[in-house]
Amino acid sequence: VVTGIDASAGMLEQARQHLGADADVRVADLADPLPFPDAAFDDVVASLVLHYLRDWGPTLAELRRVLVPGGRLIVSVEHPFANFLGQRLAGDPTNYFEVRNRIEEWTMGGRTARLSFWDRPLHAMTDAFTAAGFRIGVISEPPALPAARDLIPEVLGESTDNRFLCFLFFVLHAD
């Protein structure tokens, strides 16, 4: 049984098209209290969403609240060093060890949007997870799909394991 949330009704409609009309998808914002009872889920997946939040504390506390004891929070985030390195290469004297706001303009489908990201170093991420009552089970720098070598050879080069600085994955346990 899967429940999906997103702040965007449009994204939920796309999910519903893929999952069917009976899919339990709801408009909710991770910055607000979640519309679920305590211990409602065995697992929660938060994929590439935490970087939109300045303060992870309240959101992580809510995610911990809706997990059963022993449940898992599976998180993917942008790799903190990749963002730092990209900014440094662009001439920004960013300090890796600070939590900082990064604004980017993205154009998709002929529309431009200004997106606000909150970059944080690895220690700030792990500190936030443990402060919210999670035990870190896994930190992974996953490999790219094999087809990525053909799409971005300048990034992957001759690497034998297809790893590159892009994302981190965490498996966190609610003890």
SULJODA-V991278 format. One record per backbone hydrogen bond with DSSP energy under -1.0 kcal/mol. NH is the residue of the N-H (numbers start at 1). CO is the residue of the C=O. E is the energy in kcal/mol with one decimal. If there is no record, write none. Layout:
nh=NH co=CO e=E
nh=NH co=CO e=E
//
This chain:
nh=4 co=24 e=-2.6
nh=6 co=26 e=-1.6
nh=12 co=8 e=-1.9
nh=13 co=9 e=-2.1
nh=14 co=10 e=-1.8
nh=15 co=11 e=-2.2
nh=16 co=12 e=-2.7
nh=17 co=13 e=-2.0
nh=18 co=14 e=-1.5
nh=19 co=15 e=-2.7
nh=20 co=16 e=-2.7
nh=23 co=20 e=-1.7
nh=25 co=23 e=-1.4
nh=26 co=4 e=-2.7
nh=28 co=6 e=-1.7
nh=32 co=29 e=-2.3
nh=36 co=34 e=-1.4
nh=39 co=65 e=-2.6
nh=41 co=66 e=-2.8
nh=44 co=72 e=-2.4
nh=46 co=74 e=-2.8
nh=48 co=76 e=-1.8
nh=52 co=49 e=-1.8
nh=53 co=50 e=-2.1
nh=60 co=56 e=-3.0
nh=61 co=57 e=-2.3
nh=62 co=58 e=-1.9
nh=63 co=59 e=-2.6
nh=64 co=60 e=-2.4
nh=65 co=61 e=-2.0
nh=66 co=62 e=-1.9
nh=68 co=41 e=-2.5
nh=70 co=174 e=-4.3
nh=71 co=68 e=-2.8
nh=72 co=42 e=-2.0
nh=73 co=172 e=-2.6
nh=74 co=44 e=-3.2
nh=75 co=170 e=-2.3
nh=76 co=46 e=-2.0
nh=77 co=168 e=-2.3
nh=79 co=166 e=-2.9
nh=83 co=79 e=-1.7
nh=84 co=80 e=-1.9
nh=85 co=81 e=-3.1
nh=86 co=82 e=-2.6
nh=87 co=83 e=-2.3
nh=88 co=84 e=-2.5
nh=89 co=85 e=-2.6
nh=90 co=86 e=-1.2
nh=91 co=88 e=-1.7
nh=92 co=87 e=-2.6
nh=94 co=92 e=-1.5
nh=98 co=95 e=-1.7
nh=100 co=119 e=-2.3
nh=102 co=117 e=-3.0
nh=104 co=115 e=-2.4
nh=106 co=113 e=-2.7
nh=108 co=111 e=-2.6
nh=111 co=108 e=-2.1
nh=113 co=106 e=-2.7
nh=115 co=104 e=-3.4
nh=117 co=102 e=-3.1
nh=118 co=51 e=-3.7
nh=119 co=100 e=-2.6
nh=125 co=121 e=-1.6
nh=126 co=122 e=-2.7
nh=127 co=123 e=-2.4
nh=128 co=124 e=-1.9
nh=129 co=125 e=-2.2
nh=130 co=126 e=-2.4
nh=131 co=127 e=-2.5
nh=132 co=128 e=-1.3
nh=133 co=130 e=-1.5
nh=134 co=129 e=-2.0
nh=135 co=173 e=-2.6
nh=137 co=171 e=-3.1
nh=138 co=171 e=-1.5
nh=140 co=169 e=-2.8
nh=144 co=162 e=-2.9
nh=148 co=145 e=-2.0
nh=149 co=146 e=-1.2
nh=151 co=147 e=-1.1
nh=152 co=148 e=-3.2
nh=155 co=152 e=-1.3
nh=156 co=152 e=-2.1
nh=157 co=153 e=-2.5
nh=159 co=156 e=-2.1
nh=166 co=164 e=-1.2
nh=168 co=77 e=-2.3
nh=169 co=140 e=-2.5
nh=170 co=75 e=-2.9
nh=171 co=138 e=-1.9
nh=172 co=73 e=-2.9
nh=173 co=135 e=-3.1
nh=174 co=71 e=-3.0
nh=175 co=173 e=-1.1
//
